[in-house]
């Protein structure tokens, strides 16, 4: 999964920067009757983002590493030269590698060679966009502030263990995948900020909702909520 994400990120980065915006001078003098464009009334574009979650609690997080990947479409409506509102629809994939030590209780106390829990969701977000400086018919430099709500439709649990016997008839590893586990909530929500330019932006988001069902058999500790990532606008 990580190799596929890395390949797609590199491919679309090259493709995106291979495009060139032609309308960069005076918006009014270039097809002034059109209402569609980066700095016109309406504009939409696709993007990809990749990053990781960071623990902000004073106690040690139950996860050791994490990765987050997003793919979506933004719809931007210009209100004035320095302000716009927007809608963001995206697919989100997040994977946490679970720490293996004596304190482990997520999702049980059994220790494994490798273990992770992944989440997949479809999210909708509303955002305010504040633009800086004159920019012609381009996105320019901007700051987005917004909030999201999503349907967390799948939570999967994965374990990988080395087999004790390494001889003919035995595999080297035993892999177990549990799909749509019952202890995961089916919604998530939070807020985010983006500082961006023509093709790249830095993303920060914080998840307010809990990933795990309260008062399950065990009250599971929450996984890190704070996300840092890099977003790439794809070529139109």
N, C-alpha and C positions, 0 to 999 in steps of 0.2 A: 504494500500500500504506500509506504513512504517513498519508494523508488518511483512509482507511477506518478505520485503527486509532484516530485521533484522534476521529472521529465516534462510534465504538463506545464509547470511553472516556467521552465527554461524556454520551452517551445513558444508559449504564448507571449513571453516577454520579448523575444526576438520578433515575433509577428507584429506585436503592438508597436514597437519602435520603428518597424519598417514602414509604417504609415506616416503621412505628413499632413498637418492641417493647413489648408490653403487660405481660409478666410481668417486672417489675423490682423487686418488693418482696421477699417472702419465698418462696424456692423451695419450701419444704416445704408452705406453705399454698396454693399454686397448682398444682392437679392433681398432687399429690405421687406418685400412682401411675404417672405417665408417666416413662419413662426417656429420652425424646427432648427435646432443647432445648439452647440455647447453653451453659447451665451445668448440664446433666444428664449422665447416663452417656454418651450417644451424641449426636453432632450432626454434620451434613454441610452444606456450603455451597459454592457456586461463587464463583470470583473471576477477576479480570483484573489483569494487571500490565504495566507498561511502564517502560522505562528505557534505560540505555546502558552500554557497557563502557568501562572506563578502563584506560589503559596503566600498568603498575607497573614495567616494565623500565627500565633506564638508557639503553638504546638506543631510537632512534626506532621506533615501531610501524609495520608495513607498512600499517595502515589509518588513514584520516583521520577518519572518523566511523563511528558504529555505532548500531543500535537493536535492542532486545530486547523481545519481546512474549510473554506467557504467558496461557493460559486453562486453568483446571483446576478440580478439585473436591477439597476437603479432607474427611477423615473423622477426627473427634476423639473420643477415648475418655477420659473423666474418671477419674482414679485417686483423687484427693482434692481438697479445695478449692483447693489451690494448684499442682496438678500434673496434667498430662494427656499422653497420647501420641497421635500422629496419623499418618495416611497421606495423602500428597498425590499425585494423578495429574494430569499436565498436558501440554498441547501447548506447545511452545516454538518460536518463530520468531526467528532472529537474522540480521541483515544488516550486513556490514562494507563500507564504501566504501574501495576500495583507493587508496593514495597513488600519485600519478603523478610519479616523478622518476627520476634516473639510477641510483639504487640498487635499483630495483624488480626483483624476481625472482619475485613471487607473482602469478599462477601462471607467468608468463614475464616477459621484459623489455620486451615491447611496451607502448607508451604509448597511452592512450585518452582521449577526451574525458570519459567516465564509465566506471567499472568497479566492480563489487561482487561479493562472494561471500556467499551466503546459506545458512543451515542450518535444517533442520526436524527436530525430534525429539519423541519421546514419552518422558516421564520419570516415574519413581516415586521418591518421597522419604519417608523416615521422620523424624519430628521429635519433640522433647521440648518441651512447652509449660509455661512457668512463669507463673502468674497472680499479679496484685497486687491487694490490697484486696478488700473485699466488693463484690459486683456484682449480686446477685439472679440472675434467669435471663437473663443477658447475657454476651457474650464478655468484656467489660471490657478492662483493659489487660494485655498479655501479652508474653512474650519467647519466641520459637521458636528452637531450635537443632537442626540436623539435617543430613542428608546425602542426596544423590540419585544415581541411576544411570539412564541413559537409552539408548534406541535412536535413534541419529542416522541416520535412514532416507533423508535426501536432502541433498545438497550441490549447489548450482547456481552457475554462473558467468555473469555478465552483463556485456556491453560495449556501449558506445554511442559512435559516432564521427560527426563531421561529414563529410558528403560534400564532395569538392573542387569538384564542379560543381553549381551551383544554377540549373538551367535546366529547361524542360519535359522530362519524361521521367526526371528524376532526383529522388529523395527527398532531404530535407534531412539525414536521419541514416540510418546503418546500425546496426541493433541485432542482436546475436548472443546467444542464450541456449544455454548448454551445461548439460544437466540430468544429475543423478546422476554427477558427476565422480568419477573413480577414485582421486584422491589424498586423499580424505577418509575418516577413520576412521568406523566404523559404531557407535560407542559414545561416551558421555561421562559423567563423574562429577565430583563435587565436594561442597562443603559450603556451608551458608547460615545466615543469621540474619535474624530478622524481629522488629521492635518494632512492635506494633500496638495498635489500639483497636477500637471497635465496628465501624467501616466501613473505616478506612484503616490501612495499615501501611507501614513503610519496610523495604525488602528489600536485603540485601547477600549476594552469593554469589561463590564463587571456584571456577573450573573447574580441577581437577587434571589431567585428561586432556588429551592433545594432539588438536587438530583434524585434523592432517595425518599421513598415513602416513609412518613413518620410512624412511629410505633409499629414497625414491622417486627419480625421475630427478634431482631436486634436493631437498636438505633444506630445506624451506620454513620460514621464520621463523614462529613462532606469533603468532596474533592475540591481542589483550588478553583476559585471563581474569577480571578483577574487574568485577562487575556491581552497579550501584546502580539501584534502581527504586522505584516507588510501586505499591502493590497496593490494589485496591478490592474489598470484599466485595459481591457482587450480592444483590439482593432475593430472598427465598425465595418 
